[in-house]
Amino acid sequence: MQLKSYILGELDPRDKKRLKQVKVICKQENDLIPIDKFHAAFVYHHSDNTEDYKMAYQLADAAAEAPSLQEHYQVQWLRKAAYDRWMISIGKPEKFNTQGKFSVDLE
């Protein structure tokens, strides 16, 4: 299944390129620092498939648990948004109501 925005449509070519680059970095780097996990999660979150949404959540969750980022609003929000997007992509309801403009495309 793919999650598609009513507004955005298909994944932008620049986003595809960024996602590809981030996947290479994440495979090469075993010990990303928390802020790098947040930035990588943000890129994964803007993908168009379930596995990337799951990875976005895992990275955002790890970043949000870091003591240095526990009070960082954007990190905490991304953890929730990535979780919701992942859940919607597997046909489950969102928990934090962060994905109001998105729907599941069951093509």
N, C-alpha and C positions, 0 to 999 in steps of 0.2 A: 504494500500500500504506500501511497505517497500523500503527503500533506501539502496542500496547495493553498496559497493565499488567494482570496478573491481579487485582491488588488495586484499582487506581484506576478502571478502566473508562473511561468517556468523559471528555473534557477538561472540567474544572470551569468553570462560567460566569465565575468570577473570573479564572481563568487565561486564558480567551479574551479577556477585556477587557484584561488586562495585556499579552498578546501583541499585540493590536491597537495599543495605545499604544506599545509598544516598536518595532513596525514603522514607525510614523509618525516616531518620534524618529530611528531609524536612516536613514530616507530623507531627513530634513531635515538631519541632522548628518553631514557628510563626515569630520570629524576627531574622532571620539570618543577620549577618553583611554583608556588600557589598562584601568583599573578599570571604566569604563563599558562597555567591550566585554565584560568578564567578566560584569557584571550583565545585559547584554542577552543574552549567550549562555546564561545560566542560564534566562532566560524562554523563549527559543527552544527550548532543550533540553526544556522541559516542554510542548511542543506535541504534535500528533498526526499530523504528516505529514513526509515525506521532505525536502522543500525546506527546511522549518524546521530539521530536524536538520542538514542541510548548512550552513545559515547559522550554527547554534549552533557547529558545529565551526570554521568559518572565523573567527568572532568570538573563540572561546576560544583558538584557535591564535594569533591575533594578540596577544591579551592575554598569553598564556603566554610569548611571545617578548620581551615588554617587560622590560628589565633590572630595573625596579622590582618585577616580579611573578614573576621566574624562581624564586624560593625560596618562593613562596606555594603551600602544599599544595593548597588548594581550587581555585586557578586551574589548576594542573597536572592535578589529578584531573578537572576539568570538560573539559579538552582531550581526555583519553582517553575519558571517558564519552560525550561528544558524538560523537566519532569512532565508537565502538562502536555507538551508537544509530543513527547514520546508516547504517553498514554493514549492520546487521541489517534496517533498513527497506528496503534495496535487495536483500535476499536474500543478502548475503555474511556470512561469519563475523566475529564480533567479534575484535579483536586483543588487547584488554587485559582481557577477562573482567570487565567492569563492569556487564553488563546481565542478570545471572542470573535476575531475576524477570520479564523481558519476553519476548514472543514476537511473531512477525509474524502478523498477521491478514490472510489472503489473500482476503477477501470481495470 
